[in-house]
Amino acid sequence: MKHLVTDSPIGPLTLVGTGTTVTGVYFPNHWTRPDRTAFGERDDTAFPEAVRQLKEYFAGRRTAFDVPMQATGPGTDRAVWAEIAKIPYGVTATYGELARAVGGLPHEVGAAVGRNPLSILVACHRVVGKNGKLTGYAGGLERKEFLLELERPPASERGQLW
């Protein structure tokens, strides 16, 4: 296990994993961040492809990630994370929609979303409450709002004049 810390517009991100496979992306004060001792040694050369793709994403030049990644957790959590991975860039889904897709309850889906270890790579920020309301995010609602705004099409593409 190894980790690195990379800068981003939403604060430092800690990427954790083995070999070239990322198993976690964490924010400072992440709600479900594991104990730092589980991150292994710091290696600032680790995961160069993931770092490159994250930089492209934040620069508005990437809409999907194709780095080796693996999330571990109970089967129901993995089912929710698989559904999250299907939500396209710039689109949101509700906890209720995900619950219907996996055959669970919205509050169970909410808990699984909160345990997603691959923040941004598996875009749990795209999951919103009923009527599009921004609800809990392991990195904080300010980060969730930033990421959703980053993915929002320009006004001209939304049919707005400004």
N, C-alpha and C positions, 0 to 999 in steps of 0.2 A: 504494500500500500504506500502511496506517495501523494503529495499534494503540492499545489502552487497557489499563489495569490496573484490575481491580475486586476488591474484597474478597469473600471467601467464608469459610464455616466451615472450609474445608480449606486456607486460605491464599490469597494473592493469585493471581488468574487473569489471564493475559495473553491478550486476544482480538486476533486479527490478521485482516486482510482488506482488501477493496476495496469502495468504495461501501457498500452495506448487507449485503454477503455476507461471512460469517465463513469464513475458510479455515484457522484454527488456534485452539485453546484450549490454553494451556500452563500448567503449574505451575512454581514455582521448582524448580530442579534436575531438570526433566523430562528423561528419558533421551534423547529424540529431538528436543529443542528446537533449532530452527534458530538460527543466529547472529542475535543481536539486530539487527544492521544490516539483516537481511532483513525486519524488522517495519515499516519505514517510520517516518513521523513519529508521535509520540504525539498522540492526539486524544481527550481525556477525554469528548467528546460522541459518539464513534463507537458504533455498534451498540447503540442504546438498547433495541431490542426484545430482543436477545439478553441484555443485562444484566437486563432486567425478568424474562424467562423463567427465567434462572438463579436469580435471587432467589426467584421463586415455587417453583422446584424445591427449593431448599434449605429453604424454609419448609414443604415438604410439600404445596403446593397445585398442583403441576404434575407430570404423569407422562410427558409427551412434549413435544418441541420442534418448533416450526414456523417457525423463522427461516430466512432464506436462508443456505445454507451450501454449500460446495464443497470437497471434498478432492481433491488431486491426488496421483497416484502410479501405479505400474505397474498393469496390468489385474488381476493376481492380488490385489494389495492392495485395490483398489477392490471386487473381488468379495467379499473377506472383510469389508470395512467395510459393504457392503450387507447381508450376512447379520447382522452385529452390529446394524444398525439395525432388524432385524426382531424382536430379542429384546425382549419386553414388559417394562415397568416391573415390578420386583419378582421377575423370573424370571432364572435363570442358564442358561447353556449351556456345554458343555465345548469345549475346543479340538478334541477328536475329533469332536464333533457338527458343528462348523463345517467341519472338514476334509472330512467326508463330504458336506456340502452343497455345497462348492465343488470337490470332486474333488482335494484336496491332502493333504498330510501334516500331522499335528498340529504339528510343529516349524515348518513353513513358515507355518502359520496363526498360530502364536505370534509369529513375527517380524512378520507383517503387522499383527497386533493391536497390537504394540508401536510400530508406525510410524503408527498412527491419529492424524492431526493434530487431530481434533475431539473430544478427550476430553470426557466428560460429554454433549455434544450427540449424539455417536454413542457410546453407552454401553459402551465396551470393559471397564469395570469389571464388567460382567455375565458376562464370560467367565472361567470357572474351570477348574481342573485336574480330572483324573479324581476321582470321588467327592466333588466339591464343594470340593476343596482350593484355598485361595487361593494363586495363583502370581503371578509377576511382574506389575508394573503400572508404567507409565512415570512415574507420579506417586508411587510408593511404596506398599507394602502397607497402611500405616496409612490412607492416603486411600481405597484400594480398599475396605477394611473399613468405613470410615465411610460411603461411598456405598452399599454393599450394606445396611448397617444402616438407613440413611435410608429405603431402599425396602422394608424388611421390614414386613409388615403388623403391626398391634398384636396383642398376645397374645390378646386376645378374638376377633380374626378368625382366628387360627390354631388356635382350639379349646383354648387354654390358659387356665387360671384366673389365672395371673400372668405 
